[in-house]
């Protein structure tokens, strides 16, 4: 197994995922995957991942997080749009503990969601950007998360929380965290009485497949996005939705 690690390039950058089941140290390949690493570091510095959950666990395969909605459908990049894949021939899914971007089962659809592998999964090589790797004995905390009970949708039966991501060694000295958006408040004399809440579906919110049955006017893109960000298991060779 040690020869596997010797083929990988040196890392540059370090972070700690503080989870409800213990810390997970990760080292970053900021030279090989600068877009993914910059995105991850800046979102972490801005507190984007704070108090999120690991919404998907597949035993012996992966632990997935990075979605503030905890649905598997949410999250965005620091650029407000998907960004390109970064595949390096020396970094592969050939051992556990690889930190990679989840996507929409299409190239160049990375946003905020990520996953950590629990074993080698070579069928994902070239399909997902690997931008970091778990360091030291904290891999056993990752494996503990991988052993939790899950429901029929692979969501942990008991919430596993990502408390925060601490950046110990920032490889990008030009990152300036953005200020959190401020809600606009109308002056008192302009405020209007609030209307009664009507029981209509908010189509701006992404929903699971079952919620789309009575929305015949939804376009194909909306249907595709209902199950995005799902790396496939060995039984399902394709990646994503």
N, C-alpha and C positions, 0 to 999 in steps of 0.2 A: 504493500500500500504506500510506503514512503516514496517509492519511485514515481508514483502518480503525482505527488505534490512537487517533486523536484522539477517537473516539466513546466510548472506554472510560473509566470513572471512574478517579480517582486511586487508587493502591495505598497500603496502610498495613501494613507488615510486610515483612521480607525474610529469606530463608533461602538456604543453599547446599547443594545436593546434591553431596556429595563421592563421585564414582564412580570406578571403576577405569579410566575413559576420560576423566577430567578433571572439573573442577567445573562445575556447572550452577547459575547464579544464578536464583532465582525471587523475584518480588515478589507479595505476597498482597493479595487483596481482602477484608480482614477486616471491613469494614463491610457489604459486599454479601453475603458468605458467611461469617457469623460462626461457624456451627456447624462447617462443613468446616475453616475456618482454625484454630479452637480445637482441634479434633480432631488436625489435622496437627501443629500446634505442640507440643501436649502430648505426643503420641506421640514426636515428635522429641526433645524434652527428656528423655524417659524412656529414650531409646536403643532404642525399639521397632523402628526401621528399620535399626539398625546391623547391618552384615554380611549384609543381605538381598540378593537378586538381582533383576534385571529379568527376569522369567520369561516375558515375552511381547513379541515384537517383530514388527510388521507393517510392512514397508518402505513408506515413503510415507504411512503412516497414524498409527501410535502406538508408544510404548514404555510398557510397563505394569510396575508394581512395587508395593511396599508389602505383600507377603504374606510373613510370616515362614516359612511352610511351603514357599514356592517352587512351589506346585502350581496356583495360581490359585483355590483353594478356601478359603484360610485368611484369618486376620486378623480383628480386632475393633476396635470404636471405644472411646473412653475411657469411654463410658457402659455398655459391655457389651451393647449392642443396636444395631440399625441406627438411623440418624437421617435426618431429612427432607432432601429436595432443596431447593436454594436457586438459583432461576433468575432471572437479571437480564437485562432486554431489551437492555442496553447491553454485555453481555459475551457474545460468541458464538464459535462455532468457525469464525471467518472468517480465521484466519491460523495459522501454525505456532507451536509453543511454548506452547500453552495447557495449564495444569495442572488436571486435573479428577478428580472422584471416579468410580471404577468402581463398578458396581452389579450387581444380580442380574436385570437385564432387567425390573425392576419399579420403580415409584416408591418413593422413601423407603427404599431398602435400602443406604445407604452405611455402610461400616465403616472399614477402614484402607487398602484398595487404591486406587491412583491411577494415572493415565496422563498422558503428555505427548504432544501431537500433533506430527506431522512435516509436516503440511500443513493447509490448511483442510479441514473435514469438517462441512459445514453440516447434514447429515442427523442429526447428534447434538444440534442445538440444542433446548433444552427437555427433553432426556432425561438429561442429566448435569450435575452442579453444577461449574461452572468457578470455582475459588477462587484461582487464581494464574496467572502468566505468566512465561516465561523472559525474562531481561533481558540485553541486551548481546551480545557475541560468544560468550558461553558456549553460545549456541544451536547453534554448530557442533559442540560436544562432544555435544550431544543428537543431532544429525544423524549423527555418527559411530556412535553406538550404534544408530541406525536402519538402518545399513548392514551390521551384522554378519550372519554366516551363521546360519541357523536350521534346525531340524529340521522334520519333518512336522507337529509340534504347535505351531509358531511359537516354540519355546523356543530361545534362542541356543545354538549348538553349543559355544561356549566361554563360560564363565560371565562375565557382566557384573555387577559387584558395586556395591551402594550401601553405601559404607563407613560413612557417617554423614550425618545431616542437621544442619547447624549453623544455629542461629537467630541471625541477626545483629541483627535488630530485632523484638523481641517486642511485638506490638500488644495483648497481654493481660497486664496487670500483676498479675492475681490468680491466675495459673496456678501451682500448686504441684505439681511432679512427684511422682507416687506412688512409694513405696518398692517395690523389686522384691519379689515374693512369696517368703516363706521356706518351704522345705520342712520339714514337721513330722518330727521324729526321735523315735522311741519310746525310752524309757529302756532301758538294757542288759538289765535284768531282765525287761522285757516283750517283748523281741524274740523272734520265733518263727523256726524254721528256714524258709527260703524254699522254696516249693513248686516242683516241676519245671515248666518252661515248657511249656504245651500249645499245639500248633499250631492255634489257632482264630483266626478273623478278628476284629479289634477293630472292632466296628460303630460305635464312637464316633468313628472317624477317617473323614473324608470321603474318598471314592475316586472314580476316574474311572469312566465308564459301564461299561467292560468288567468291572469288579470287582463289579458289581451283579447279574450274571446269575444267580448261585446264591443270591441273597438275596431270595427272593420276598416276605418279610414286611416289607421296607423300605417306608416310606410314601412318598407322592408328593413330600413336601417334601424328603426325602433325595435323591430322584432329580433334582429340580430343582436342588439345590445342587451337583451333581457338576460342572457346567460354568458356575458363576456368575462374575460379574465379567468379562464379556467384551464390551466394546463392539464393535459389528458393523462390518464393512467395507461398502464401497459395494455389493458383490455380495449382501450380506445386510442388508436394510433394517431389520430389527428389532435391538434392542440387548440384549445379555446372552445368556443361555442359549438 
